[in-house]
Each structure stands twice: as C-alpha cells, then as structure tokens.
Amino acid sequence: MWLRDTYDVGPAALQQAHVDEYLSSGTSTRRHIRNFVRWLNPEQQRHGANRLDAPRRAAQSEPQLTQSQRIQLVVNCLTLEQVTLSTRIAGLLLLLWAHPLNKIVALTTADVTLEPDAMHIRLGKIPTLVPEAIAPMFWTHVRNRANQQTTNTGTDWLFPGTRAGHHLHESTLSERLLVLGIDGQRARNATLRDLGRELDPKSLINTLGYAPAIIAAHVARAGGSGSDYVTLRRRELGDQAR
C-alpha cells in the first residue's frame, strides 16, 4: 500500500495531505480511492479527526484550464453581481490562491483580519494580503454572511450553512460555483500551475498551506524550480504524520 510504503503508517493515520499527495503524484486512476475515503470518513470523525476529501475522477479527455480562461473566471467573480456575493468570494479564494473547497467552507471570520491600511486572510502559516481592489467585497461579505438571521445566528463560519452550527457543505459550494463557470478541481489545478510559475515553492507552501509534495508536483508541471527544497520538506511531512 502506498501509504505504508511512503510514510510507514496505516489508514488510521491518513491525513488530507497524504490524500492530496497520492492523487497529484500518480495517474488519474488513483482517484478511485474516493470510495475508500468516503468509507473511512465516519471512522475518522469518530476519533476527532478532520473529514477527508478525494475529488471525483475527472475524464482523461477533459481539457486543461488555460491562464486566459482562469482570468476570465476571475472577471466573472468580480462583475456578475447577480450571483450571490458569498459564491463570488469563494470563487476568488479558489482562483487566486487555489484554496480547496473543503478548506474554503471551513474558514472562519478569525481568518480574516482588517488593519488600518490592509486586509489579510490566513490560508496557510503566513497570512496573505487581500488585493486592495477586492478587499471591499470581502469585507461586505464578512459583515453580511448568509443565514445570520435564521439558523446560524452568531456563527463564526465565513460560509455558514443552513444547519445551526455548521458551515456550508463543499458539495453545495461546488454546485454554486458552476453558475460562474467554475469547475473546482480544474480551477484549483490551473491556479496552482500559474502560481508555480510566479512564486517560489517556500512561499507557496507557507502562504497556501499545501503539503510540500503537492507544491513540488505543480511547480514541476509549471516548469518552475525549487524541487530540492520541496523534497527535503517532504521528509518533514512524513515525520509529522508518524
């Protein structure tokens, strides 16, 4: 088994970083582990662990999202005011920073900080600056989140769900993003590819919160550099998983 061979741990110690690495470092047939992950989730949550996510297997013939298509999707998020603001904010988190849907819905208001001259959002170890042009959108959303007057009064979730105390479900968010033309998996991969061309791996790891091996794979596909650094960090991830 890959997990045992790579990190010398069993299914009980499986983490989202392991799932992400497994999916990104092999062929598309690895997406068949989705059923196993869904079976494992109740056991994980019973022991207080976070819910795991494995995206559906995409068709091999599915074309890659180009940089110009990604930019157009960002424009959609900025200009299609008939679409709910929360959906547009979630789309920007995906298209600008490749934040996975299961992590977007789990963000809280504490992850957003407003200072006199800037707004930051914490996605990884280091808070990232929200561009000045879109900061007002983010602040409006924080102050006017959905379901505040009904089931989720007083909640800290950035994307409250319809059930009291719960955030929005990622599958619901995925469906809503389709209104903007956004396929979550394709958008995430395209964003990681483009960021891999622009930023060094260390910055990506610290800012985005991804496992080193995931960044290594995308930087390599993007033709970037820094694989030596990421290889060293992969060993550190293995030590933390034990």
Secondary structure, DSSP 8 states (H G I E B T S, - for coil): -HHHHHHS--GGG--HHHHHHHHHSS-GGGGGGHHHHHHHHHHHHHTT-----------TT-----HHHHHHHHHHHHH-TTS-HHHHHHHHHHHHH---HHHHTT-BGGGEEEETTEEEE-SSSS-EE--TTTHHHHHHHHHT-TTTTTTTTT--BSSB-SSTT-B--HHHHHHHHGGGT--HHHHHHHHHHHHHHHS-HHHHHHHH---HHHHHHHHHHHT---HHHHHHHHHHHHHHH-
